[in-house]
Amino acid sequence: MTTIPETLLAAGYRFYDDRKQRPECAPYYQGLYQKRVRDSATYDTRYFINVSHWVFPSPTDEQGEVEIHLITDQDRGFRISTGFTDLRDTEEFCETAFTRFNCRNYD
């Protein structure tokens, strides 16, 4: 079985060990994985996908929490959080949200 970190790293996500900034989450919080999604035409940053990795006492209880930050074409920023189940579904969900909410690139 592939772990969440293995899946994310293979898909180009970067690992950030920010556990020291979140001591209240110890020992379950394992760190943050982030992917920058770029516009294919302009190469500008569209949004970032952040996945927080958690491992709870049961060895089979590994979880991920997804958060994306988006900016509408009217310069209103907002966040969407959801559970991580499947990488393809997560990335498709983020792209759908970007399109349906008429979001603009960060850059």
MODELLER restraints for C-alpha pairs under 7 A, 6 or more apart:
rsr = mdl.restraints
at = mdl.atoms
rsr.add(forms.Gaussian(group=physical.xy_distance, feature=features.Distance(at['CA:12:A'], at['CA:35:A']), mean=6.75, stdev=0.5))
rsr.add(forms.Gaussian(group=physical.xy_distance, feature=features.Distance(at['CA:13:A'], at['CA:33:A']), mean=5.73, stdev=0.5))
rsr.add(forms.Gaussian(group=physical.xy_distance, feature=features.Distance(at['CA:13:A'], at['CA:34:A']), mean=5.11, stdev=0.5))
rsr.add(forms.Gaussian(group=physical.xy_distance, feature=features.Distance(at['CA:13:A'], at['CA:35:A']), mean=4.65, stdev=0.5))
rsr.add(forms.Gaussian(group=physical.xy_distance, feature=features.Distance(at['CA:14:A'], at['CA:33:A']), mean=5.32, stdev=0.5))
rsr.add(forms.Gaussian(group=physical.xy_distance, feature=features.Distance(at['CA:14:A'], at['CA:34:A']), mean=5.22, stdev=0.5))
rsr.add(forms.Gaussian(group=physical.xy_distance, feature=features.Distance(at['CA:14:A'], at['CA:35:A']), mean=6.40, stdev=0.5))
rsr.add(forms.Gaussian(group=physical.xy_distance, feature=features.Distance(at['CA:15:A'], at['CA:32:A']), mean=5.84, stdev=0.5))
rsr.add(forms.Gaussian(group=physical.xy_distance, feature=features.Distance(at['CA:15:A'], at['CA:33:A']), mean=4.52, stdev=0.5))
rsr.add(forms.Gaussian(group=physical.xy_distance, feature=features.Distance(at['CA:15:A'], at['CA:34:A']), mean=6.58, stdev=0.5))
rsr.add(forms.Gaussian(group=physical.xy_distance, feature=features.Distance(at['CA:16:A'], at['CA:31:A']), mean=6.10, stdev=0.5))
rsr.add(forms.Gaussian(group=physical.xy_distance, feature=features.Distance(at['CA:16:A'], at['CA:32:A']), mean=5.14, stdev=0.5))
rsr.add(forms.Gaussian(group=physical.xy_distance, feature=features.Distance(at['CA:16:A'], at['CA:33:A']), mean=6.11, stdev=0.5))
rsr.add(forms.Gaussian(group=physical.xy_distance, feature=features.Distance(at['CA:17:A'], at['CA:31:A']), mean=4.93, stdev=0.5))
rsr.add(forms.Gaussian(group=physical.xy_distance, feature=features.Distance(at['CA:17:A'], at['CA:32:A']), mean=6.42, stdev=0.5))
rsr.add(forms.Gaussian(group=physical.xy_distance, feature=features.Distance(at['CA:18:A'], at['CA:31:A']), mean=5.69, stdev=0.5))
rsr.add(forms.Gaussian(group=physical.xy_distance, feature=features.Distance(at['CA:18:A'], at['CA:32:A']), mean=6.78, stdev=0.5))
rsr.add(forms.Gaussian(group=physical.xy_distance, feature=features.Distance(at['CA:19:A'], at['CA:29:A']), mean=6.85, stdev=0.5))
rsr.add(forms.Gaussian(group=physical.xy_distance, feature=features.Distance(at['CA:19:A'], at['CA:30:A']), mean=6.73, stdev=0.5))
rsr.add(forms.Gaussian(group=physical.xy_distance, feature=features.Distance(at['CA:19:A'], at['CA:31:A']), mean=5.85, stdev=0.5))
rsr.add(forms.Gaussian(group=physical.xy_distance, feature=features.Distance(at['CA:28:A'], at['CA:54:A']), mean=5.49, stdev=0.5))
rsr.add(forms.Gaussian(group=physical.xy_distance, feature=features.Distance(at['CA:28:A'], at['CA:55:A']), mean=5.14, stdev=0.5))
rsr.add(forms.Gaussian(group=physical.xy_distance, feature=features.Distance(at['CA:28:A'], at['CA:56:A']), mean=5.47, stdev=0.5))
rsr.add(forms.Gaussian(group=physical.xy_distance, feature=features.Distance(at['CA:29:A'], at['CA:53:A']), mean=6.17, stdev=0.5))
rsr.add(forms.Gaussian(group=physical.xy_distance, feature=features.Distance(at['CA:29:A'], at['CA:54:A']), mean=4.61, stdev=0.5))
rsr.add(forms.Gaussian(group=physical.xy_distance, feature=features.Distance(at['CA:29:A'], at['CA:55:A']), mean=6.54, stdev=0.5))
rsr.add(forms.Gaussian(group=physical.xy_distance, feature=features.Distance(at['CA:30:A'], at['CA:53:A']), mean=5.32, stdev=0.5))
rsr.add(forms.Gaussian(group=physical.xy_distance, feature=features.Distance(at['CA:30:A'], at['CA:54:A']), mean=5.49, stdev=0.5))
rsr.add(forms.Gaussian(group=physical.xy_distance, feature=features.Distance(at['CA:30:A'], at['CA:55:A']), mean=6.91, stdev=0.5))
rsr.add(forms.Gaussian(group=physical.xy_distance, feature=features.Distance(at['CA:31:A'], at['CA:52:A']), mean=5.98, stdev=0.5))
rsr.add(forms.Gaussian(group=physical.xy_distance, feature=features.Distance(at['CA:31:A'], at['CA:53:A']), mean=5.61, stdev=0.5))
rsr.add(forms.Gaussian(group=physical.xy_distance, feature=features.Distance(at['CA:32:A'], at['CA:50:A']), mean=6.71, stdev=0.5))
rsr.add(forms.Gaussian(group=physical.xy_distance, feature=features.Distance(at['CA:32:A'], at['CA:51:A']), mean=5.69, stdev=0.5))
rsr.add(forms.Gaussian(group=physical.xy_distance, feature=features.Distance(at['CA:32:A'], at['CA:52:A']), mean=4.60, stdev=0.5))
rsr.add(forms.Gaussian(group=physical.xy_distance, feature=features.Distance(at['CA:32:A'], at['CA:53:A']), mean=6.17, stdev=0.5))
rsr.add(forms.Gaussian(group=physical.xy_distance, feature=features.Distance(at['CA:33:A'], at['CA:50:A']), mean=5.76, stdev=0.5))
rsr.add(forms.Gaussian(group=physical.xy_distance, feature=features.Distance(at['CA:33:A'], at['CA:51:A']), mean=5.08, stdev=0.5))
rsr.add(forms.Gaussian(group=physical.xy_distance, feature=features.Distance(at['CA:33:A'], at['CA:52:A']), mean=6.42, stdev=0.5))
rsr.add(forms.Gaussian(group=physical.xy_distance, feature=features.Distance(at['CA:34:A'], at['CA:48:A']), mean=6.71, stdev=0.5))
rsr.add(forms.Gaussian(group=physical.xy_distance, feature=features.Distance(at['CA:34:A'], at['CA:49:A']), mean=5.58, stdev=0.5))
rsr.add(forms.Gaussian(group=physical.xy_distance, feature=features.Distance(at['CA:34:A'], at['CA:50:A']), mean=4.55, stdev=0.5))
rsr.add(forms.Gaussian(group=physical.xy_distance, feature=features.Distance(at['CA:34:A'], at['CA:51:A']), mean=6.30, stdev=0.5))
rsr.add(forms.Gaussian(group=physical.xy_distance, feature=features.Distance(at['CA:35:A'], at['CA:48:A']), mean=5.62, stdev=0.5))
rsr.add(forms.Gaussian(group=physical.xy_distance, feature=features.Distance(at['CA:35:A'], at['CA:49:A']), mean=5.23, stdev=0.5))
rsr.add(forms.Gaussian(group=physical.xy_distance, feature=features.Distance(at['CA:35:A'], at['CA:50:A']), mean=6.72, stdev=0.5))
rsr.add(forms.Gaussian(group=physical.xy_distance, feature=features.Distance(at['CA:36:A'], at['CA:45:A']), mean=6.68, stdev=0.5))
rsr.add(forms.Gaussian(group=physical.xy_distance, feature=features.Distance(at['CA:36:A'], at['CA:47:A']), mean=6.24, stdev=0.5))
rsr.add(forms.Gaussian(group=physical.xy_distance, feature=features.Distance(at['CA:36:A'], at['CA:48:A']), mean=4.58, stdev=0.5))
rsr.add(forms.Gaussian(group=physical.xy_distance, feature=features.Distance(at['CA:36:A'], at['CA:49:A']), mean=6.58, stdev=0.5))
rsr.add(forms.Gaussian(group=physical.xy_distance, feature=features.Distance(at['CA:37:A'], at['CA:45:A']), mean=5.93, stdev=0.5))
rsr.add(forms.Gaussian(group=physical.xy_distance, feature=features.Distance(at['CA:37:A'], at['CA:46:A']), mean=5.59, stdev=0.5))
rsr.add(forms.Gaussian(group=physical.xy_distance, feature=features.Distance(at['CA:37:A'], at['CA:47:A']), mean=5.49, stdev=0.5))
rsr.add(forms.Gaussian(group=physical.xy_distance, feature=features.Distance(at['CA:37:A'], at['CA:48:A']), mean=5.88, stdev=0.5))
rsr.add(forms.Gaussian(group=physical.xy_distance, feature=features.Distance(at['CA:38:A'], at['CA:44:A']), mean=5.38, stdev=0.5))
rsr.add(forms.Gaussian(group=physical.xy_distance, feature=features.Distance(at['CA:38:A'], at['CA:45:A']), mean=4.39, stdev=0.5))
rsr.add(forms.Gaussian(group=physical.xy_distance, feature=features.Distance(at['CA:38:A'], at['CA:46:A']), mean=5.15, stdev=0.5))
rsr.add(forms.Gaussian(group=physical.xy_distance, feature=features.Distance(at['CA:39:A'], at['CA:45:A']), mean=6.23, stdev=0.5))
rsr.add(forms.Gaussian(group=physical.xy_distance, feature=features.Distance(at['CA:39:A'], at['CA:46:A']), mean=5.88, stdev=0.5))
rsr.add(forms.Gaussian(group=physical.xy_distance, feature=features.Distance(at['CA:44:A'], at['CA:105:A']), mean=6.52, stdev=0.5))
rsr.add(forms.Gaussian(group=physical.xy_distance, feature=features.Distance(at['CA:44:A'], at['CA:107:A']), mean=5.56, stdev=0.5))
rsr.add(forms.Gaussian(group=physical.xy_distance, feature=features.Distance(at['CA:45:A'], at['CA:105:A']), mean=5.68, stdev=0.5))
rsr.add(forms.Gaussian(group=physical.xy_distance, feature=features.Distance(at['CA:45:A'], at['CA:106:A']), mean=5.46, stdev=0.5))
rsr.add(forms.Gaussian(group=physical.xy_distance, feature=features.Distance(at['CA:45:A'], at['CA:107:A']), mean=5.81, stdev=0.5))
rsr.add(forms.Gaussian(group=physical.xy_distance, feature=features.Distance(at['CA:46:A'], at['CA:104:A']), mean=6.78, stdev=0.5))
rsr.add(forms.Gaussian(group=physical.xy_distance, feature=features.Distance(at['CA:46:A'], at['CA:105:A']), mean=4.11, stdev=0.5))
rsr.add(forms.Gaussian(group=physical.xy_distance, feature=features.Distance(at['CA:46:A'], at['CA:106:A']), mean=5.63, stdev=0.5))
rsr.add(forms.Gaussian(group=physical.xy_distance, feature=features.Distance(at['CA:47:A'], at['CA:69:A']), mean=6.53, stdev=0.5))
rsr.add(forms.Gaussian(group=physical.xy_distance, feature=features.Distance(at['CA:47:A'], at['CA:70:A']), mean=6.25, stdev=0.5))
rsr.add(forms.Gaussian(group=physical.xy_distance, feature=features.Distance(at['CA:47:A'], at['CA:105:A']), mean=6.76, stdev=0.5))
rsr.add(forms.Gaussian(group=physical.xy_distance, feature=features.Distance(at['CA:47:A'], at['CA:106:A']), mean=6.53, stdev=0.5))
rsr.add(forms.Gaussian(group=physical.xy_distance, feature=features.Distance(at['CA:48:A'], at['CA:68:A']), mean=5.98, stdev=0.5))
rsr.add(forms.Gaussian(group=physical.xy_distance, feature=features.Distance(at['CA:48:A'], at['CA:69:A']), mean=6.69, stdev=0.5))
rsr.add(forms.Gaussian(group=physical.xy_distance, feature=features.Distance(at['CA:49:A'], at['CA:66:A']), mean=6.98, stdev=0.5))
rsr.add(forms.Gaussian(group=physical.xy_distance, feature=features.Distance(at['CA:49:A'], at['CA:67:A']), mean=6.21, stdev=0.5))
rsr.add(forms.Gaussian(group=physical.xy_distance, feature=features.Distance(at['CA:49:A'], at['CA:68:A']), mean=5.05, stdev=0.5))
rsr.add(forms.Gaussian(group=physical.xy_distance, feature=features.Distance(at['CA:50:A'], at['CA:66:A']), mean=5.63, stdev=0.5))
rsr.add(forms.Gaussian(group=physical.xy_distance, feature=features.Distance(at['CA:50:A'], at['CA:67:A']), mean=5.20, stdev=0.5))
rsr.add(forms.Gaussian(group=physical.xy_distance, feature=features.Distance(at['CA:50:A'], at['CA:68:A']), mean=6.18, stdev=0.5))
rsr.add(forms.Gaussian(group=physical.xy_distance, feature=features.Distance(at['CA:51:A'], at['CA:64:A']), mean=6.02, stdev=0.5))
rsr.add(forms.Gaussian(group=physical.xy_distance, feature=features.Distance(at['CA:51:A'], at['CA:65:A']), mean=5.40, stdev=0.5))
rsr.add(forms.Gaussian(group=physical.xy_distance, feature=features.Distance(at['CA:51:A'], at['CA:66:A']), mean=4.51, stdev=0.5))
rsr.add(forms.Gaussian(group=physical.xy_distance, feature=features.Distance(at['CA:51:A'], at['CA:67:A']), mean=6.46, stdev=0.5))
rsr.add(forms.Gaussian(group=physical.xy_distance, feature=features.Distance(at['CA:52:A'], at['CA:64:A']), mean=5.46, stdev=0.5))
rsr.add(forms.Gaussian(group=physical.xy_distance, feature=features.Distance(at['CA:52:A'], at['CA:65:A']), mean=5.10, stdev=0.5))
rsr.add(forms.Gaussian(group=physical.xy_distance, feature=features.Distance(at['CA:52:A'], at['CA:66:A']), mean=6.53, stdev=0.5))
rsr.add(forms.Gaussian(group=physical.xy_distance, feature=features.Distance(at['CA:53:A'], at['CA:63:A']), mean=6.10, stdev=0.5))
rsr.add(forms.Gaussian(group=physical.xy_distance, feature=features.Distance(at['CA:53:A'], at['CA:64:A']), mean=4.72, stdev=0.5))
rsr.add(forms.Gaussian(group=physical.xy_distance, feature=features.Distance(at['CA:53:A'], at['CA:65:A']), mean=6.76, stdev=0.5))
rsr.add(forms.Gaussian(group=physical.xy_distance, feature=features.Distance(at['CA:54:A'], at['CA:62:A']), mean=5.86, stdev=0.5))
rsr.add(forms.Gaussian(group=physical.xy_distance, feature=features.Distance(at['CA:54:A'], at['CA:63:A']), mean=5.12, stdev=0.5))
rsr.add(forms.Gaussian(group=physical.xy_distance, feature=features.Distance(at['CA:54:A'], at['CA:64:A']), mean=6.02, stdev=0.5))
rsr.add(forms.Gaussian(group=physical.xy_distance, feature=features.Distance(at['CA:55:A'], at['CA:61:A']), mean=6.09, stdev=0.5))
rsr.add(forms.Gaussian(group=physical.xy_distance, feature=features.Distance(at['CA:55:A'], at['CA:62:A']), mean=4.54, stdev=0.5))
rsr.add(forms.Gaussian(group=physical.xy_distance, feature=features.Distance(at['CA:55:A'], at['CA:63:A']), mean=6.31, stdev=0.5))
rsr.add(forms.Gaussian(group=physical.xy_distance, feature=features.Distance(at['CA:56:A'], at['CA:62:A']), mean=6.43, stdev=0.5))
rsr.add(forms.Gaussian(group=physical.xy_distance, feature=features.Distance(at['CA:63:A'], at['CA:84:A']), mean=6.98, stdev=0.5))
rsr.add(forms.Gaussian(group=physical.xy_distance, feature=features.Distance(at['CA:64:A'], at['CA:83:A']), mean=6.09, stdev=0.5))
rsr.add(forms.Gaussian(group=physical.xy_distance, feature=features.Distance(at['CA:64:A'], at['CA:84:A']), mean=4.82, stdev=0.5))
rsr.add(forms.Gaussian(group=physical.xy_distance, feature=features.Distance(at['CA:65:A'], at['CA:82:A']), mean=6.00, stdev=0.5))
rsr.add(forms.Gaussian(group=physical.xy_distance, feature=features.Distance(at['CA:65:A'], at['CA:83:A']), mean=4.64, stdev=0.5))
rsr.add(forms.Gaussian(group=physical.xy_distance, feature=features.Distance(at['CA:65:A'], at['CA:84:A']), mean=5.38, stdev=0.5))
rsr.add(forms.Gaussian(group=physical.xy_distance, feature=features.Distance(at['CA:66:A'], at['CA:81:A']), mean=5.46, stdev=0.5))
rsr.add(forms.Gaussian(group=physical.xy_distance, feature=features.Distance(at['CA:66:A'], at['CA:82:A']), mean=5.20, stdev=0.5))
rsr.add(forms.Gaussian(group=physical.xy_distance, feature=features.Distance(at['CA:66:A'], at['CA:83:A']), mean=5.74, stdev=0.5))
rsr.add(forms.Gaussian(group=physical.xy_distance, feature=features.Distance(at['CA:66:A'], at['CA:84:A']), mean=5.84, stdev=0.5))
rsr.add(forms.Gaussian(group=physical.xy_distance, feature=features.Distance(at['CA:67:A'], at['CA:79:A']), mean=6.70, stdev=0.5))
rsr.add(forms.Gaussian(group=physical.xy_distance, feature=features.Distance(at['CA:67:A'], at['CA:80:A']), mean=5.57, stdev=0.5))
rsr.add(forms.Gaussian(group=physical.xy_distance, feature=features.Distance(at['CA:67:A'], at['CA:81:A']), mean=4.36, stdev=0.5))
rsr.add(forms.Gaussian(group=physical.xy_distance, feature=features.Distance(at['CA:67:A'], at['CA:82:A']), mean=6.59, stdev=0.5))
rsr.add(forms.Gaussian(group=physical.xy_distance, feature=features.Distance(at['CA:68:A'], at['CA:79:A']), mean=5.58, stdev=0.5))
rsr.add(forms.Gaussian(group=physical.xy_distance, feature=features.Distance(at['CA:68:A'], at['CA:80:A']), mean=5.46, stdev=0.5))
rsr.add(forms.Gaussian(group=physical.xy_distance, feature=features.Distance(at['CA:68:A'], at['CA:81:A']), mean=6.69, stdev=0.5))
rsr.add(forms.Gaussian(group=physical.xy_distance, feature=features.Distance(at['CA:69:A'], at['CA:78:A']), mean=5.82, stdev=0.5))
rsr.add(forms.Gaussian(group=physical.xy_distance, feature=features.Distance(at['CA:69:A'], at['CA:79:A']), mean=4.52, stdev=0.5))
rsr.add(forms.Gaussian(group=physical.xy_distance, feature=features.Distance(at['CA:69:A'], at['CA:80:A']), mean=6.72, stdev=0.5))
rsr.add(forms.Gaussian(group=physical.xy_distance, feature=features.Distance(at['CA:70:A'], at['CA:77:A']), mean=5.66, stdev=0.5))
rsr.add(forms.Gaussian(group=physical.xy_distance, feature=features.Distance(at['CA:70:A'], at['CA:78:A']), mean=5.52, stdev=0.5))
rsr.add(forms.Gaussian(group=physical.xy_distance, feature=features.Distance(at['CA:70:A'], at['CA:79:A']), mean=6.22, stdev=0.5))
rsr.add(forms.Gaussian(group=physical.xy_distance, feature=features.Distance(at['CA:70:A'], at['CA:98:A']), mean=6.94, stdev=0.5))
rsr.add(forms.Gaussian(group=physical.xy_distance, feature=features.Distance(at['CA:70:A'], at['CA:103:A']), mean=6.46, stdev=0.5))
rsr.add(forms.Gaussian(group=physical.xy_distance, feature=features.Distance(at['CA:71:A'], at['CA:77:A']), mean=4.31, stdev=0.5))
rsr.add(forms.Gaussian(group=physical.xy_distance, feature=features.Distance(at['CA:71:A'], at['CA:78:A']), mean=6.46, stdev=0.5))
rsr.add(forms.Gaussian(group=physical.xy_distance, feature=features.Distance(at['CA:71:A'], at['CA:103:A']), mean=5.31, stdev=0.5))
rsr.add(forms.Gaussian(group=physical.xy_distance, feature=features.Distance(at['CA:71:A'], at['CA:104:A']), mean=5.85, stdev=0.5))
rsr.add(forms.Gaussian(group=physical.xy_distance, feature=features.Distance(at['CA:72:A'], at['CA:101:A']), mean=6.56, stdev=0.5))
rsr.add(forms.Gaussian(group=physical.xy_distance, feature=features.Distance(at['CA:72:A'], at['CA:102:A']), mean=5.70, stdev=0.5))
rsr.add(forms.Gaussian(group=physical.xy_distance, feature=features.Distance(at['CA:72:A'], at['CA:103:A']), mean=3.92, stdev=0.5))
rsr.add(forms.Gaussian(group=physical.xy_distance, feature=features.Distance(at['CA:72:A'], at['CA:104:A']), mean=5.66, stdev=0.5))
rsr.add(forms.Gaussian(group=physical.xy_distance, feature=features.Distance(at['CA:73:A'], at['CA:102:A']), mean=5.96, stdev=0.5))
rsr.add(forms.Gaussian(group=physical.xy_distance, feature=features.Distance(at['CA:73:A'], at['CA:103:A']), mean=5.21, stdev=0.5))
rsr.add(forms.Gaussian(group=physical.xy_distance, feature=features.Distance(at['CA:73:A'], at['CA:104:A']), mean=5.22, stdev=0.5))
rsr.add(forms.Gaussian(group=physical.xy_distance, feature=features.Distance(at['CA:84:A'], at['CA:90:A']), mean=6.73, stdev=0.5))
